[in-house]
Amino acid sequence: MKTVTILGATGSVGTSTLDLIEREPDRFSVRALTANCDVERLAAAARRTRAELAVVADESCLPALREALRGTDTNVAGGVLAVCDAARSGADLTVGAIVGCAGLQPVMAAVEQGGTVVIANKEPLVSAGELVVDAARRFGATLLPADSEHNAIFQCFDRAQAKHVRRIILTASGGPFRDWSLERMRDVTPQQAVAHPNWTMGAKISVDSATLMNKGLELIEAHYLFFLPSEQIDILIHPQSVIHSLVEFVDGSMLAQLASPDMRIPIAYALAWPERMATPAQRLDLASIARFDFEAPDLQRFPALRLAREALEAGGAAPIVLNAANEVGVASFLAGRIGFADIAAIVERALDESDFGAPTSIAEVLEVDRMTRVRVESAMQAVCQ
Ligand SMILES: NC(=O)c1ccc[n+]([C@@H]2O[C@H](COP(=O)([O-])OP(=O)(O)OC[C@H]3O[C@@H](n4cnc5c(N)ncnc54)[C@H](OP(=O)(O)O)[C@@H]3O)[C@@H](O)[C@H]2O)c1
């Protein structure tokens, strides 16, 4: 029996994780579940799984959570520190499924207790990859990737053979605007941007997929998870989202992982690792898929991917600035304050104006993140006035 804590249990990844572990009650039990403020969904999941602890990051939601779980054995708590306490609650597996850099402190808390941390929440690795990976080494924590591309690489990449890897190739669907002109993309609405052709996901990652910033964040994530430099990580557009990524070896062989686009498959791999577990995901019918298409990404129409690679290669605080500016940009686009193309423009400007030194602690990472958000917000207000 493995005990599991899910950080971000009410989101898309959190819900898929719950779906898997609730199918195997003899194999998994729930230690703690967290959310930001979705009390209804959190309380329902805590009741179903008999979770020991349920936590809302937004403390103002705690009275409602307490009320919703009255009469159960589930303890409740509220606030960011309580989410970090949940992350270090001693579970065998902690699933990082919070969206954004808000997951950084909880992920670090989980890593510092030395267990196994399943990483879906990519932004903490983008902003503080070196610190997270270094802490994992020092505290003996195991990081398992749940992001479908990194999970695919993890399944193909024999670490004992690392020196024989020539490059890894992260595939990208290309998002809903893959073949749209720049002109046409100017009028994109939030509803259009969150309607991903292949995956059902939270709003922020859906917009990131539409701008290709998601692939840029994944490029940086892969750099830290697989210890590879930028030039050994390629991006390939593959609209069917069936080949989730590939590893090329020095002899010219390529290994790939294929599956239907259902996050339960990579999450199940991480939950059951080093074994495997059954999932209800649709099986691939290759004869009916019939063909796979590939193309190189277009960095003119999707500048976010170029910016992410530049930030990775610049190092220091650049990835933090990239991520923080993008989070503000995406939230502003979803709120109808800016246009779709403005997201990458905001990120580029923030990177150009960044004068931060390389951070040496999580506190410094959080300060660069905070300062970038303040700068981006005030620059946006000046333009919108
Ligand atoms: N969705 C996918 O298929 C997928 C695939 C690969 C990687 N990922 C990555 O996984 C992460 C989660 O994505 P998602 O699509 O599952 O997001 P989502 O559906 O928006 O869910 C986000 C979760 O984080 C919680 N949360 C939001 N803000 C928070 C805060 N400030 N403090 C604490 N918790 C907070 C939310 O709680 P409330 O519900 O209360 O707001 C919710 O439980 C992202 O980093 C994403 O890039 C997602």
The ligand as a Tripos MOL2 file, in Angstrom:
@<TRIPOS>MOLECULE
LIG
   48    52     1     0     0
SMALL
NO_CHARGES

@<TRIPOS>ATOM
      1 N1         -3.5690   19.3770  -17.3420 N.am      1 LIG1
      2 C1         -2.6870   18.6150  -17.9590 C.2       1 LIG1
      3 O1         -3.0400   17.7430  -18.7680 O.2       1 LIG1
      4 C2         -1.2160   18.7830  -17.6670 C.ar      1 LIG1
      5 C3         -0.2800   18.0140  -18.3800 C.ar      1 LIG1
      6 C4          1.0700   18.1560  -18.0750 C.ar      1 LIG1
      7 C5          1.4980   19.0590  -17.1200 C.ar      1 LIG1
      8 N2          0.5680   19.8220  -16.4610 N.ar      1 LIG1
      9 C6          1.0270   20.7740  -15.4520 C.3       1 LIG1
     10 O2          0.4220   20.4300  -14.2170 O.3       1 LIG1
     11 C7          0.1130   21.6110  -13.4620 C.3       1 LIG1
     12 C8         -1.3810   21.6170  -13.1580 C.3       1 LIG1
     13 O3         -2.0790   21.7570  -14.3780 O.3       1 LIG1
     14 P1         -3.6630   21.5750  -14.4470 P.3       1 LIG1
     15 O4         -4.0210   21.6650  -15.8700 O.co2     1 LIG1
     16 O5         -4.0600   20.3710  -13.6500 O.co2     1 LIG1
     17 O6         -4.1560   22.9100  -13.6960 O.3       1 LIG1
     18 P2         -5.5950   23.2650  -13.1420 P.3       1 LIG1
     19 O7         -6.6120   22.3560  -13.7220 O.co2     1 LIG1
     20 O8         -5.7710   24.7160  -13.3090 O.co2     1 LIG1
     21 O9         -5.4720   22.9070  -11.5700 O.3       1 LIG1
     22 C9         -4.6010   23.6450  -10.7460 C.3       1 LIG1
     23 C10        -4.6340   23.1330   -9.3230 C.3       1 LIG1
     24 O10        -3.7780   23.9730   -8.5390 O.3       1 LIG1
     25 C11        -4.5670   24.5780   -7.4790 C.3       1 LIG1
     26 N3         -4.0680   25.9380   -7.2900 N.ar      1 LIG1
     27 C12        -4.2490   27.0050   -8.1300 C.ar      1 LIG1
     28 N4         -3.6430   28.0910   -7.6260 N.ar      1 LIG1
     29 C13        -3.0780   27.7120   -6.4610 C.ar      1 LIG1
     30 C14        -2.3460   28.4050   -5.4570 C.ar      1 LIG1
     31 N5         -2.0440   29.7100   -5.5690 N.pl3     1 LIG1
     32 N6         -1.9100   27.7020   -4.3890 N.ar      1 LIG1
     33 C15        -2.2030   26.4000   -4.2480 C.ar      1 LIG1
     34 N7         -2.9240   25.6830   -5.1510 N.ar      1 LIG1
     35 C16        -3.3430   26.3450   -6.2470 C.ar      1 LIG1
     36 C17        -5.9910   24.5580   -7.9880 C.3       1 LIG1
     37 O11        -6.9180   24.6590   -6.9070 O.3       1 LIG1
     38 P3         -8.4100   25.2460   -7.1440 P.3       1 LIG1
     39 O12        -9.1250   24.2040   -7.9630 O.co2     1 LIG1
     40 O13        -8.9700   25.4140   -5.7930 O.co2     1 LIG1
     41 O14        -8.2400   26.5320   -7.8990 O.co2     1 LIG1
     42 C18        -6.0030   23.1880   -8.6750 C.3       1 LIG1
     43 O15        -6.1070   22.1620   -7.7190 O.3       1 LIG1
     44 C19         0.5840   22.7860  -14.3230 C.3       1 LIG1
     45 O16         1.8600   23.1690  -13.9320 O.3       1 LIG1
     46 C20         0.6190   22.2180  -15.7330 C.3       1 LIG1
     47 O17         1.5750   22.8650  -16.5510 O.3       1 LIG1
     48 C21        -0.7590   19.6950  -16.7190 C.ar      1 LIG1
@<TRIPOS>BOND
     1     1     2 1
     2     2     3 2
     3     2     4 1
     4     4     5 ar
     5     4    48 ar
     6     5     6 ar
     7     6     7 ar
     8     7     8 ar
     9     8     9 1
    10     8    48 ar
    11     9    10 1
    12     9    46 1
    13    10    11 1
    14    11    12 1
    15    11    44 1
    16    12    13 1
    17    13    14 1
    18    14    15 2
    19    14    16 1
    20    14    17 1
    21    17    18 1
    22    18    19 2
    23    18    20 1
    24    18    21 1
    25    21    22 1
    26    22    23 1
    27    23    24 1
    28    23    42 1
    29    24    25 1
    30    25    26 1
    31    25    36 1
    32    26    27 ar
    33    26    35 ar
    34    27    28 ar
    35    28    29 ar
    36    29    30 ar
    37    29    35 ar
    38    30    31 1
    39    30    32 ar
    40    32    33 ar
    41    33    34 ar
    42    34    35 ar
    43    36    37 1
    44    36    42 1
    45    37    38 1
    46    38    39 2
    47    38    40 1
    48    38    41 1
    49    42    43 1
    50    44    45 1
    51    44    46 1
    52    46    47 1
@<TRIPOS>SUBSTRUCTURE
     1 LIG1         1 GROUP 0 **** ****
